[in-house]
């Protein structure tokens, strides 16, 4: 029986070099979505209604900035290519999860007020990362555990 592969939504785009603001804005938005940059001007996300809609909005922004954009839906031609793309996307968020772990451990010995502020920031950051985490790496659990441990430490320090 053939292995079922996922469908992907792709954004093919071309923006003028100048002004650079639309290019850098698009890059930031693609990063925030967790899109894989396959080539210059070609980004991909796993296909779902939310990702397709997000790419449609971005395509509109590209056209408004004087560029060209097309949305494609498709599959990779092999399961190996799909695994490689999923691994690339997981590695990208793993780095962000490890930063959360490092930040949580860096404030262990800080005053309670500083730990409380850091905890709030790390909880927000964890939600943002999970929003672009389509292929959860093991670092996701480590980050969640580090934030939970920091929350426990904050609760224990409350008089």
Buried (B, 14 or more C-beta within 10 A) or exposed (E): EEEEBBEBBBBBBEBEEEEEEBBEBBBEBBEEBBBBBBEEBBBBBBBEEEBBEBBBEBBEBBEEBEBEBEBEEEBBEEBEEBEEBBEEBBEBBBEBBBBBBEBBEEBEEEEEEEBBEBBEEBBEBBEEBBEBBBBEBEBBEBBBEBBEEBBEBBEEEEE
